[in-house]
């Protein structure tokens, strides 16, 4: 059974339901092509900005080469890269924010998804104890051409999932960094060995989820702190990484900054529509000074005439 998810548009201190993820892939964009696309109302969002794709019993977010970039929970998503989605994840498309909502159902069994050339070629259930899969060697789950020894194996020991990296010249990367020895793994960690990618699905149904509709940067609760920092979250920029980690060079905005920009734009439109230019503080002071000077001049003339 798959976990059922939905998408909500975060706006005006709350969330507006957009769609349920149940009928195949969904295209998100300013003017998405094809039937079933979801329109995101922003000029900064590309026409076909991103997709939500079903793979096995899981949902993945994929950027489609957007102009202004995508982020999931503040981390930039390179074009074509897939991100496994969970309830309460925040998805940012340029300057618009979506929230992944829990619509019931159970998480699939804990497993490891094996990808090659961007395609999922296998999914292996992780047992309660022992080896789940191995890479390299004659009887391995994933065989490597010309490699007769084990490069890495996934095991569960004492309730913990570990990557056991062998003494090999073939590098094993965990989330982009080379690792060796016994390495603990968490949900959504990714191991890369040569042309193969192994993604960990370690979510548990005992974790629960928060279904309250709220703005992403509104008051937090214990149910959604796992998806964001306890400090003020900057959209599109991970608090653990410098700003220049953004691959597209486009800075994402805080929700408060977006609302401020909208208010300033509305005020400017009102001033233009009324035909009356707004006065600055300096202009107001100057006008008051002129009026006061004229008043003193009139008083002085009366005093001269009466004297």
C-alpha positions as CSV (number, residue, x, y, z in Angstrom):
1,X,0.0,0.0,0.0
2,X,1.3,3.5,-0.9
3,X,1.2,6.6,1.2
4,X,-1.3,8.9,-0.3
5,X,-0.1,12.5,-0.7
6,X,-1.5,15.8,-1.9
7,X,-0.2,19.2,-2.9
8,X,-1.2,22.5,-1.3
9,X,-0.3,26.1,-2.3
10,X,1.0,28.1,0.7
11,X,-0.5,31.6,0.6
12,X,-1.9,34.2,2.9
13,X,-1.0,32.4,6.1
14,X,-2.6,29.1,5.1
15,X,-2.7,26.5,2.4
16,X,-5.0,26.0,-0.6
17,X,-5.4,22.4,-1.8
18,X,-4.2,22.0,-5.4
19,X,-4.4,18.2,-6.2
20,X,-4.2,14.7,-5.0
21,X,-1.3,12.5,-6.2
22,X,-3.1,9.4,-7.4
23,X,-3.3,9.3,-11.2
24,X,0.2,9.2,-12.5
25,X,2.7,12.1,-13.0
26,X,1.7,15.7,-12.5
27,X,3.3,18.6,-14.3
28,X,3.6,21.9,-12.4
29,X,4.1,25.2,-14.1
30,X,2.9,28.6,-15.2
31,X,1.2,27.1,-18.3
32,X,1.7,23.3,-18.1
33,X,1.3,21.3,-21.3
34,X,-1.1,18.4,-21.5
35,X,-4.1,17.5,-19.5
36,X,-3.9,17.2,-15.7
37,X,-1.2,19.9,-15.3
38,X,-1.3,22.1,-12.3
39,X,-1.1,25.9,-12.9
40,X,1.2,27.8,-10.5
41,X,0.2,31.5,-10.7
42,X,3.6,33.3,-10.9
43,X,5.5,34.9,-13.8
44,X,8.7,33.6,-12.2
45,X,7.6,30.0,-12.6
46,X,8.5,28.3,-15.9
47,X,5.8,27.1,-18.2
48,X,6.7,23.5,-17.5
49,X,8.7,23.9,-14.2
50,X,8.6,20.5,-12.6
51,X,6.9,17.1,-12.3
52,X,5.7,14.8,-9.5
53,X,6.4,11.3,-10.7
54,X,5.3,7.9,-9.3
55,X,8.0,5.3,-9.1
56,X,7.0,2.0,-7.7
57,X,4.9,2.9,-4.6
58,X,6.7,6.2,-4.1
59,X,6.4,9.9,-5.2
60,X,9.3,11.9,-6.5
61,X,9.8,15.6,-7.4
62,X,11.8,16.3,-10.5
63,X,12.8,19.8,-11.8
64,X,12.4,20.0,-15.6
65,X,15.2,22.5,-16.3
66,X,13.3,25.5,-14.9
67,X,14.7,29.0,-15.4
68,X,14.5,30.2,-11.8
69,X,15.1,26.9,-10.0
70,X,13.4,24.5,-7.5
71,X,14.1,23.7,-3.9
72,X,12.8,21.0,-1.5
73,X,13.0,21.9,2.2
74,X,15.5,24.7,1.3
75,X,17.9,22.5,-0.7
76,X,18.3,23.2,-4.4
77,X,17.2,20.5,-6.9
78,X,19.4,20.3,-10.0
79,X,17.6,19.8,-13.3
80,X,16.5,16.2,-13.8
81,X,17.4,15.1,-10.3
82,X,14.7,13.2,-8.4
83,X,13.8,13.8,-4.7
84,X,11.7,11.3,-2.7
85,X,8.8,13.2,-1.2
86,X,7.4,12.9,2.4
87,X,4.4,14.6,4.1
88,X,5.1,18.2,5.2
89,X,7.9,18.7,2.7
90,X,8.1,22.2,1.3
91,X,8.6,22.6,-2.4
92,X,9.6,25.9,-3.8
93,X,9.1,26.7,-7.5
94,X,10.9,30.1,-8.1
95,X,9.0,32.4,-5.7
96,X,6.0,30.1,-5.0
97,X,5.8,27.6,-2.2
98,X,3.9,24.3,-2.1
99,X,3.4,21.9,0.8
100,X,3.2,18.1,0.6
101,X,0.1,17.0,2.5
102,X,-0.6,13.7,4.1
103,X,-3.8,12.1,2.7
104,X,-3.7,8.8,4.6
105,X,-2.4,5.4,3.8
106,X,0.7,3.6,5.0
107,X,4.4,4.0,3.9
108,X,5.6,1.0,1.9
109,X,8.0,-1.5,3.5
110,X,11.4,-0.2,4.2
111,X,13.5,-0.7,1.1
112,X,16.3,0.3,-1.2
113,X,15.5,1.5,-4.7
114,X,18.2,0.9,-7.3
115,X,18.6,3.3,-10.2
116,X,20.7,3.1,-13.4
117,X,20.8,5.8,-16.0
118,X,17.9,7.6,-14.2
119,X,15.6,4.5,-14.3
120,X,14.5,2.5,-11.4
121,X,15.6,-1.1,-12.2
122,X,14.9,-2.8,-8.8
123,X,13.5,-2.3,-5.3
124,X,14.8,-4.5,-2.5
125,X,12.9,-4.9,0.8
126,X,15.2,-4.5,3.8
127,X,14.7,-7.5,6.2
128,X,14.4,-7.3,9.9
129,X,18.0,-8.5,10.2
130,X,20.9,-9.4,7.9
131,X,22.0,-8.3,4.5
132,X,19.5,-6.5,2.2
133,X,21.6,-6.2,-0.9
134,X,25.2,-6.1,-2.1
135,X,27.0,-4.4,-4.9
136,X,29.8,-6.2,-6.7
137,X,30.7,-9.9,-6.8
138,X,29.4,-12.9,-8.6
139,X,26.2,-13.4,-6.5
140,X,25.6,-9.7,-5.8
141,X,22.2,-8.0,-6.1
142,X,23.9,-5.4,-8.3
143,X,26.8,-6.8,-10.3
144,X,29.6,-4.6,-11.7
145,X,31.4,-5.5,-14.9
146,X,34.8,-6.9,-14.2
147,X,34.4,-6.7,-10.4
148,X,34.5,-10.1,-8.7
149,X,34.5,-8.8,-5.1
150,X,31.9,-7.1,-2.9
151,X,32.2,-3.3,-3.0
152,X,29.4,-2.4,-0.6
153,X,26.5,-4.1,1.2
154,X,23.4,-2.9,3.0
155,X,22.7,-4.6,6.4
156,X,20.4,-4.2,9.3
157,X,22.1,-4.6,12.7
158,X,20.5,-4.1,16.0
159,X,17.7,-2.1,14.3
160,X,20.1,0.2,12.5
161,X,20.6,0.2,8.7
162,X,24.3,0.3,7.7
163,X,26.4,0.5,4.5
164,X,29.3,-1.8,4.9
165,X,32.0,-0.5,2.4
166,X,34.7,-3.0,1.5
167,X,38.4,-2.3,0.9
168,X,38.1,-1.6,-2.7
169,X,39.5,1.1,-5.1
170,X,36.0,1.7,-6.4
171,X,34.6,4.8,-4.6
172,X,31.3,4.7,-2.7
173,X,29.5,8.0,-2.3
174,X,26.9,8.8,0.3
175,X,25.0,11.9,-0.5
176,X,27.9,13.1,-2.7
177,X,30.7,12.4,-0.2
178,X,33.1,9.4,-0.4
179,X,32.6,7.0,2.6
180,X,34.5,4.0,3.9
181,X,33.9,1.3,6.6
182,X,30.6,1.0,8.4
183,X,28.3,3.9,7.6
184,X,24.9,4.5,9.2
185,X,22.1,5.3,6.8
186,X,18.9,7.4,7.2
187,X,15.7,7.9,5.2
188,X,16.4,9.4,1.7
189,X,20.1,8.8,1.9
190,X,21.6,8.0,-1.5
191,X,24.6,5.7,-2.2
192,X,26.3,6.0,-5.6
193,X,28.6,3.2,-7.0
194,X,29.9,3.7,-10.5
195,X,26.7,4.0,-12.7
196,X,24.3,2.8,-10.0
197,X,22.4,4.8,-7.4
198,X,20.8,3.3,-4.3
199,X,18.1,5.4,-2.6
200,X,17.0,4.5,1.0
201,X,13.3,4.4,1.8
202,X,13.3,4.1,5.6
203,X,10.1,6.0,6.6
204,X,8.0,4.3,9.2
205,X,4.3,4.6,9.8
206,X,4.9,5.2,13.5
207,X,6.3,8.6,12.7
208,X,2.9,10.1,12.1
209,X,2.4,13.4,10.3
210,X,0.8,16.8,10.7
211,X,-2.2,17.6,8.4
212,X,-2.8,21.1,9.7
213,X,-3.1,23.7,6.9
214,X,-0.6,26.4,7.6
215,X,2.0,28.7,6.0
216,X,5.4,27.1,5.8
217,X,7.0,30.0,7.9
218,X,4.1,30.3,10.4
219,X,4.3,28.9,13.9
220,X,5.9,25.5,14.0
221,X,4.8,22.4,15.9
222,X,6.6,19.2,17.0
223,X,5.1,17.4,14.0
224,X,6.8,19.4,11.3
225,X,10.1,20.4,12.7
226,X,11.8,17.4,11.0
227,X,11.2,19.1,7.6
228,X,12.8,22.4,8.5
229,X,15.2,24.2,10.7
230,X,14.1,25.4,14.2
231,X,15.5,28.8,13.2
232,X,14.0,31.1,10.6
233,X,13.9,29.1,7.3
234,X,15.1,30.9,4.2
235,X,13.3,29.5,1.3
236,X,15.5,27.9,-1.4
237,X,18.7,28.2,0.7
238,X,19.7,25.5,3.1
239,X,20.8,27.0,6.5
240,X,23.7,24.6,6.5
241,X,25.0,25.8,3.1
242,X,26.2,29.2,1.8
243,X,23.9,31.1,-0.5
244,X,26.1,30.3,-3.6
245,X,25.0,26.7,-3.3
246,X,22.0,27.7,-5.5
247,X,22.9,26.1,-8.9
248,X,20.8,28.5,-11.0
249,X,22.1,31.6,-9.3
250,X,18.6,32.7,-8.4
251,X,18.0,33.7,-4.8
252,X,14.8,32.5,-3.4
253,X,12.6,34.7,-1.2
254,X,11.3,34.5,2.3
255,X,7.5,34.4,2.5
256,X,7.5,37.7,4.4
257,X,9.6,39.3,1.6
258,X,7.1,38.1,-1.0
259,X,4.2,39.5,0.9
260,X,6.0,42.8,1.3
261,X,6.7,43.0,-2.4
262,X,3.0,42.4,-3.2
263,X,1.9,45.1,-0.8
264,X,4.4,47.6,-2.3
265,X,3.2,46.8,-5.8
266,X,-0.5,47.2,-4.7
267,X,0.2,50.6,-3.1
268,X,2.0,51.8,-6.2
269,X,-1.0,50.7,-8.4
270,X,-3.4,52.6,-6.1
271,X,-1.3,55.8,-6.3
272,X,-1.2,55.5,-10.1
273,X,-4.9,54.8,-10.4
274,X,-5.9,57.9,-8.3
275,X,-3.7,60.2,-10.3
276,X,-2.3,61.8,-7.1
277,X,1.4,61.3,-6.5
278,X,2.4,60.3,-3.0
279,X,4.4,62.9,-1.1
280,X,7.6,62.0,0.7
281,X,8.3,63.1,4.3
282,X,10.7,65.8,3.0
283,X,8.1,67.2,0.6
284,X,5.5,67.3,3.4
285,X,7.9,69.2,5.7
286,X,8.7,71.7,2.9
287,X,5.0,72.5,2.3
288,X,4.5,73.0,6.1
289,X,7.5,75.4,6.2
290,X,6.1,77.4,3.2
291,X,2.7,77.7,4.8
292,X,4.2,78.8,8.2
293,X,6.4,81.4,6.4
294,X,3.3,82.8,4.6
295,X,1.4,83.0,7.9
296,X,4.3,85.0,9.5
297,X,4.5,87.3,6.5
298,X,0.7,88.1,6.8
299,X,1.1,88.9,10.5
300,X,4.1,91.2,9.9
301,X,2.1,93.2,7.2
302,X,-0.8,93.7,9.7
303,X,1.6,94.8,12.3
304,X,3.2,97.4,9.9
305,X,-0.2,98.7,8.8
306,X,-1.6,99.1,12.3
307,X,1.6,100.7,13.6
